[in-house]
Amino acid sequence: MKKKSTIPPKRTGRPTKYTDALADEICRRIAEGEMLMQIVRDEHMPERKTVYNWMNEHDDFLHNYARACEMSADALVEKGLEILDGSSPDCAQMDKNRAEYRKWLAGKRNARYGERQAVELTGANGGPVEMITEYDEDRIASVMDRIESIRRKRAEEENGGTV
């Protein structure tokens, strides 16, 4: 009989580059308004796919990344303002588009900058919404029972007294 080894098997594949310091740097740069596409171009940074894998593997990184994206909205709005402040008449339309894109992206990353959407509920014919209580449910059940008994009575009459 063969003895089982107590040595754990070696993991195959590349060792992870993940460190708290690297994750913190990514989140800091995201919070400052830098896009992940730009960050991963740096030589010491992992590929974009790897960053997404880290989010799946490290809950704390996922939480920090999401918070950094939310915080980046402020930086994006500020960058949009800088673009507009530095604009000249010959490139005003392009600058306006660049600023509008940053505003749109800020709205996606943080609800404070998003479009306000009002939701209004109305009842029948535009009136107020009516709430159904237990008392109403009992009344509805009673009416449904009466309707069912009337249907049975009509069916008996049509079938000559048998159902």
N, C-alpha and C positions, 0 to 999 in steps of 0.2 A: 504494500500500500504506500502510495506517495504521500509525503508530508506537504501540507499546504503552506505556502510562503506567507509570512507575516509582514513582508515588505509590500507597501501599497504599490500598485502599478504606476508607471510613469505616465504623465499626461502627454499626449501627443499634440503637435501643433506649436505655434509660436507662443512664447510666454506673453502675458498681457503687459501693455505699457501703462495700464491704469495705476495712477497714484492719486492721492488726495490733492497733492499740489497741482498736478496737471488738470484735474477736474475743476479745482478752484479757479485756475487761470482761464479755462474755457468759460466758466460761468461769469467771471468778472468781465471778460471781454464782451460776452453776450449782453450783460447788463449795461455796458457802456455804449451799446448800439451797434456793435460789430456783428456782421452776419457770420454764421457758421461756415459758409463757403469760403470766406476770407480767412478765418481762423485756421482751417485745416490745410490751407496752402503753405503755412509755415512748416519748415523742415522738421521741427521737433514735435509737431502735432500729429495725432493719428488721423486716419482717413475718416471721412464723414460717416461711413457705414459702421466703423468701430465705435464712434461716439454714440450712435443709436443703439448699438449692442450694449454699451456700458449702461445706457438708460434702462435697458431691460434687466441687466444683471445687478445694478446698484440702485436701490430705492432712494438712498440719500442723494445720489447724483441726479436722479430723475427729478426729485423735489427741488433741488437747488437750481437745476437747469430751467424748470418751469418758472420758478420765481425770478430768475435772471431775465427770461423772456418778457415777463410781465413788467419788470423794472426797465427794460430796454425801451419801452414805449416813450418814456420821458426823454431819453437821449434822441430817439428818432424825431420827436416833435421839435426838439431844440435844433437838430441838424436841419430840419425843414425850414425853420425860421432863419437860420444862418444863410441858407441857400437864397431865400427870398430877400434878405437884407443885403446880400452881396450881388444881387442880380443887376444886370444892365439892360437897357431897352432892346438891344439886338439879340439877347438870348432869354428874354422874359418868359416866353411861352414854354421853352424847354425847362427853365428853372421852376416855373409853376408846376409843371408835370412832375418833376423830381420831388418837389415839396409835397404835392398831393399824394404821391405814392408813399412817402414816409408817414404821412398822416393816416392813410388807409392801413398801412402795416401796423402802426401804433394802435389803431382801433381793433385790429385782430388780436394783438398781444395783450391789450389791457382795455377792459370795458369802459374805463373812464373816457377814452378817446373814441369810442365807437359811436355809431349812429344810435340815437335814442329811438327805441321802438316801443310805442305805447300799445298795450293790449287792452281792449275794452270788451267786456262781456255784456251781452244784452239778451233779454228773454224774448218771448214771442212778440212779434210786431214791434220790435225795438224797445219794449218795456223792460222793467227790471227783471233780473234773474230770480226765478222762484225756487225756493229751497223745499225739498220734499222731506217731511218729518215722518216719524214712525206712525203718527196718527194718520197722515196722508196715505201712507202705504197700506194701512188697514182699510181705509176708505176705498182705495183703488182695488184692493183684493176683493172687497165686498161687491163693488160694481162689476168686476170681471166675473164673479160667481153668478150674479144676476144675468149677465149677458149669456153666459154658458147655459143657464137653465132655460132661457128664452130660446136659444138655438136648439136645445134638445126637444123642447115642446113643439117647435115648428117642424123639426125633423119627424117627430112622431105623427103629427097631423098629416104631413105629406106622404108618409109610408103607411097610412091607414092604422095608426095606433101602435105599430111595432118599430123598434129601433134596432 
